[in-house]
Amino acid sequence: MEIQISKTLKCLRQKNEKTQDELAEFLGITSQAVSKWERCEGYPDITLLPQIAGFFHVSVDTLLGVDEIARQNRIDEITAEYNKIRRHILLDPNYGLDEGITLIRNALKEVPGEFFFEQLLAADLSLKGKILSDPAEKRKLFEEAITLCEDILARSVEDRWRDSAKQILLVTYADLGMTEKAFDLAYQMPGPRCTCEYMLTYIQNGEELKNRLKLNAVLYYQIFRESVMKLSDDGCDVDMMVHKKELAIAGISEKEYIVAIKKALSMS
């Protein structure tokens, strides 16, 4: 078991608005010693643990990060269960949707405030609202999704959760006809070459890079196909879907692009 005391100690100190000097004075040690603990360059003597826990009004288990480890283990268990029942199949958005929503609702009762679960539930609620026909039920789910996303944006400082919440909010706002708010969020989002998926290709190598490129190929093809299908729904034929200027910039021939469009349309 990995001891989490350095991370937990710093979080507790900041949460309680205490300085390293104040903790050091309480323990009768130097502030340099506290600084080393927080930098994971050493651990407090075991005899000091009850005093440190008492200073922050928490248990020794909490100080050691045992509670956090148990919480993460439970999060991993629930996530594995969710992935089994809620497979995101492009042509079947309702696959396991109700079961997934129920599971994550209950999960948030066990681990309240968990950003990962909040964004999962918000995404599924937004998708469920999209496929419902009853306007009242649709709005109810959309509003719950918005509340979850707003909570993430209010509490989280991590870009991954904030970006995920913004993405879900944008889609939900658009479905509710709140166009101005949706546009505001759209212009805050990173471009396609600034995504995590794309940037990882500069870091990974070997088999890891190969797997990432395969995943990206599927992801970007899905995005391409969705764009083609939306154009088709709007009555555009193949020739109208060709943007010659952009193709020239990208170095893609018009012929191979048309072939890709026809392939995407044939899979509908």
C-alpha positions, 0 to 999 in steps of 0.5 A, a space after each residue: 500500500 502506498 502511503 499518501 501522507 505527503 499529498 494528504 498533509 499538504 491538502 489538509 494544511 491548505 484546507 485548514 488555512 494553516 502554514 508550515 510554520 504553524 504546524 511545525 510550532 505545534 509539533 515542536 519541530 522545524 518548518 523545514 521538516 514539514 516542507 520535506 514531508 510535503 515534498 515526499 522527501 521523508 515521513 514524520 516519525 510514527 510517534 508524531 502521527 496522532 499529534 498531526 492528526 489531532 492538529 487537523 481534527 482527522 483520524 490517523 487513517 485519513 492522514 495516511 491516506 487510507 481512506 483515500 485509497 479505499 475510496 479510489 478502490 471503490 471508484 475503480 470497482 464501480 467504473 469497471 461495472 459501468 464499462 461492462 453495462 454501458 458500452 458506447 456504441 455509435 449506432 445504439 446510444 441507448 445501450 445500457 443507458 438506463 442501467 448506467 444512469 442508475 449505477 452512477 446515481 448510486 455511486 455518487 451516494 457512496 462517493 459524493 462529489 466525485 468529478 469522474 462520476 459527475 461527468 459520466 452521469 451528466 453525459 448520460 443524462 444529456 444523451 437520455 434527454 436527447 432521445 426522449 420525446 416528452 418535452 418535460 422529461 427531456 428538460 428535467 434531465 437536461 437541467 440535472 446534467 447542467 447542475 452536475 456540470 456547473 458543480 464540476 466547474 465551481 469546484 474542480 481546478 483540473 482541466 480534464 474535468 472542467 473541459 469535460 463539463 464544458 463539452 457536456 454543457 455545450 451540447 446540452 445548452 444547444 439541445 435546449 436552444 440556449 444558443 448564446 451560452 453554447 457559442 460562448 463555451 464552443 469558443 473556449 474549447 481547444 482546437 483539434 490539434 490541442 486534444 489529449 489524444 493528438 498531443 499524446 502521439 508526440 510523447 508515446 512510442 513503440 506499441 503504446 504509440 501504435 495503439 494510440 494512433 489506432 484509437 485516434 484513427 477510429 475517433 477521428 473517423 467517427 467525427 468525420 462520419 458524423 459530419 458527413 451524415 449531418 451534411 447528408 441529412 441537410 440534403 447535401 450530395 457528395 459534390 456539395 460536401 467537398 471543400 476544395 480550398 481546405 482539401 488543398 491546404 491539407 494536401 488531400 486529393 478531391 478523389 480520395 476525399 469523395 471515396 471516404 465520403 461515399 464509404 461513410 455514407 454507405 455505413 449508415 
